[in-house]
Every structure is written in structure tokens, then in C-alpha cells.
Amino acid sequence: FKMHLAAASVRRVAPLLMSAVVLTLFASFLSTSRKSKAELLGEDVLFLGRDVQSAIHRKIRHEDAKQRRDLIFDPSSPVLQAVSASNLIEDSKDFVDMPLRLSPEQVLFNFERLAAATQGHPRIPIQALAQFLNENFLPPGSDMHAYFPPDLPDELPFLESLREDGTPLHPALEEWMQTLHRMWGALSRKVAPQVEAFPERHTLLPRLHPLVVPGGRFR
């Protein structure tokens, strides 16, 4: 009976204690000057507003850049079709990795002017098309720079420990481990700042931080 009575008392007192805590916090809030509260709320709203505006701006800018890039790199683009049919570029991936020297609109205009100069011939002469590529495009992958991680040691740290402990390690195995370790530096890249400044000229997406490519056909 005493245990039931104590439990009932706790159930009655708990809401009162909670109310007291809430009132204390509310009183502390009221003690803050109106100016300080307004400034805090204003900063929060301003920060949130800037964050949302920045996200919206990036979204619109990305969609706009893609639509403009498609003037050149979409499968229906006359530029891509002419380059593919010419066999000037052995690897078809190379062309879509070539940044534009000019805006997509200007490159398309230059191509249409070149096509009009053929006087009705179904295909643009190879030499003229090659010159067009040199004048309007940069080399493939030129918007990705080599990068060496500053925190990457020259050799695997635990190798020295193995040597000090006298642990036998086959020279061929040690060389393989070192070669594998050095690949982190060889595969590290950093996106050129021009990709962020002119996204409509690049099929590469902008990245703020360095990255590691998987190898193979990745630049």
C-alpha cells in the first residue's frame, strides 16, 4: 500500500516539476533583451535564407548549364554527330571530355557557319573540322589537374616497424606494397576552378575538394 501511495505521489508531482522547469526556462528567455532576441532570430532567418537561396541558385545554374552544354554534347547535336561521323577522334569518350574554349552558343554558331561554307556538301571536310575542334575545344581532361595529397607519406609507415622488429619481408612483396601505396598519389585529382566558373563549358561536375579516380579510362 505504501509503495502504491508513493507511486501515486510521484505521478502527481512530476507534472508540477516539469511545469516549474518550463516556467524557469521561459522566465530566462524573457529576461533576455528584446534587441538580443530580435538579433538572434534575424541572424537565424538570414542564415537560413542565404542557405536556401544558395541551394536554389546552384540548382538553377546547374540546370541552365546542362541545357546549354546539350547544344554541343547531346546525341541530337549536329556538332557531336559530325565529329562522330568523321572518325577524327578514336575514342568517342574523348570528345565529350573536351572543355569548350567559348560559350556553347558561340561554338554552335561557329559550327553552323562552317557547315554553311560547305555549299551543300553532306559532310564537312576533315581538315576544316579538325581546325574547328582546335579553335573551339581544349584537350580532353584538361579541366582535371593532378594532385598529390600533402598527408601521404613517402612509404608505408608500418614497413619501418617491420624492419625494426626483424620481421622478414620478401623484396618483391615490399616493392609491390610500395607501388600500391604510391598509386594514391598517382590517382588523386583536383577539378580546375574553371569548371565552377563556367559550368556550361564542361561536362565535368565541379568539386570543391580533391578526389581519387578509380583508374582505367578515368582521367
Residue pairs with C-beta under 8 A, 6 or more apart in sequence:
29 37
61 199
62 199
64 200
65 199
65 200
68 103
68 104
68 105
68 200
69 104
69 200
69 201
69 202
69 203
70 77
71 77
71 79
71 104
71 105
71 107
71 108
72 79
72 80
72 100
72 104
72 107
72 108
73 80
73 95
73 96
73 203
74 80
75 81
77 108
78 111
78 112
78 115
79 107
79 108
79 111
80 95
80 96
82 111
82 115
82 123
82 124
82 129
83 89
83 95
83 129
83 133
84 92
84 95
85 123
86 123
86 124
86 126
86 129
88 126
88 129
88 130
88 133
89 95
93 140
93 217
94 140
95 140
96 203
97 140
97 141
97 203
97 204
97 219
98 133
98 137
98 138
98 139
98 140
98 142
99 137
99 138
99 142
99 143
99 194
99 201
99 202
99 204
100 107
100 136
100 137
100 138
100 200
100 201
100 202
101 107
101 135
101 136
101 137
101 138
101 201
102 110
102 136
102 201
103 200
103 201
104 200
104 201
107 136
107 137
110 132
110 135
110 136
111 132
111 136
114 124
114 128
114 129
114 132
115 124
117 128
118 124
118 125
118 128
124 132
140 219
141 219
142 192
143 191
143 192
143 194
143 195
143 202
143 204
144 189
144 190
144 191
144 192
144 204
144 219
145 189
145 190
145 191
145 192
146 188
146 189
146 190
147 188
147 189
147 190
147 210
148 185
148 188
149 184
149 185
149 188
149 210
152 184
152 185
155 178
155 181
156 177
156 178
156 181
159 169
159 174
159 177
159 178
162 169
163 169
183 215
184 212
187 212
187 213
187 214
187 215
188 210
188 211
188 212
189 210
189 211
189 212
189 213
189 219
190 207
190 210
190 211
191 204
191 205
191 206
191 207
191 211
194 201
194 202
195 202
195 204
195 205
195 206
195 207
196 206
199 206
213 219
